[in-house]
């Protein structure tokens, strides 16, 4: 997976704007997926929403709204 991410980062810097946009979109989706996995891991580990929110840099309400119902 690390090689895939590195490849997407390189493509996001491509001179062709369409290639760069596609890679940027793929990176965003992968980062969102990774964040969801880490939030789930944090909750399973017993961390409170407030601490998770602080780590992400959003409000407790925002993180709970985004991930609380999953």
C-alpha positions as CSV (number, residue, x, y, z in Angstrom):
1,X,0.0,0.0,0.0
2,X,2.9,2.4,0.8
3,X,4.1,2.1,-2.8
4,X,0.5,2.8,-4.1
5,X,0.3,5.9,-2.0
6,X,3.8,7.1,-3.1
7,X,2.7,6.5,-6.7
8,X,-0.4,8.5,-6.2
9,X,1.6,11.4,-4.6
10,X,3.9,11.4,-7.6
11,X,0.9,11.4,-10.0
12,X,-0.7,14.3,-8.0
13,X,2.3,16.4,-9.1
14,X,2.0,15.4,-12.7
15,X,2.1,18.2,-15.4
16,X,-1.1,16.8,-16.8
17,X,-3.9,18.4,-14.7
18,X,-6.3,15.5,-15.3
19,X,-3.8,13.0,-14.2
20,X,-3.0,15.1,-11.1
21,X,-6.7,15.6,-10.3
22,X,-7.5,11.9,-10.6
23,X,-4.5,11.1,-8.3
24,X,-5.5,13.7,-5.8
25,X,-9.1,12.4,-5.7
26,X,-7.8,8.8,-5.2
27,X,-5.5,10.1,-2.4
28,X,-8.3,11.9,-0.7
29,X,-10.5,8.7,-0.7
30,X,-7.6,6.6,0.6
31,X,-6.9,9.1,3.4
32,X,-10.6,9.2,4.4
33,X,-10.7,5.4,4.5
34,X,-7.5,5.3,6.6
35,X,-8.9,7.9,9.0
36,X,-12.1,5.9,9.4
37,X,-10.1,2.8,10.3
38,X,-8.0,4.7,12.8
39,X,-11.1,6.3,14.4
40,X,-12.6,2.8,14.7
41,X,-9.4,1.5,16.3
42,X,-9.4,4.4,18.8
43,X,-13.0,3.7,19.8
44,X,-12.3,0.0,20.2
45,X,-9.4,0.9,22.4
46,X,-11.8,2.9,24.5
47,X,-10.7,6.4,23.6
48,X,-13.4,9.1,24.1
49,X,-14.8,11.1,21.2
50,X,-13.2,14.3,22.6
51,X,-9.7,12.8,22.5
52,X,-10.2,11.5,19.0
53,X,-11.6,14.9,17.8
54,X,-8.6,16.6,19.3
55,X,-6.2,14.3,17.4
56,X,-8.1,15.0,14.1
57,X,-8.4,18.7,14.7
58,X,-12.2,19.0,14.7
59,X,-14.9,19.3,17.3
60,X,-16.2,16.4,19.3
61,X,-19.6,16.9,17.7
62,X,-18.1,16.8,14.2
63,X,-16.2,13.6,14.7
64,X,-19.1,11.9,16.3
65,X,-21.4,13.0,13.5
66,X,-19.0,11.7,10.9
67,X,-18.0,8.4,12.5
68,X,-20.5,7.8,15.3
69,X,-23.1,6.0,13.3
70,X,-20.8,3.6,11.5
